[in-house]
């Protein structure tokens, strides 16, 4: 195996090693952000999927940062979405009650 192959995330053994190395830390970070075990696992798995889908464009040296940034961004998008839903529900209840 060439030395460049050792850092190619598109190679399944390299990605598996990356996954095994950072799974627990990423899950802990996601749990810290959202406070929900199931959501933390979902965020973590989705972030790893994004890395796998973009493996050719993710530099191995920056993959850990990419992973944690992806988890953080997905969490923030979820919070933003929940605020929109809450505002919409609040708005619709005002229409129905006439308040």
Secondary structure as UniProt FT lines:
FT   TURN            3..4
FT   HELIX           5..7
FT   TURN            9..10
FT   HELIX           12..34
FT   HELIX           37..53
FT   TURN            54..57
FT   HELIX           60..62
FT   HELIX           63..97
//
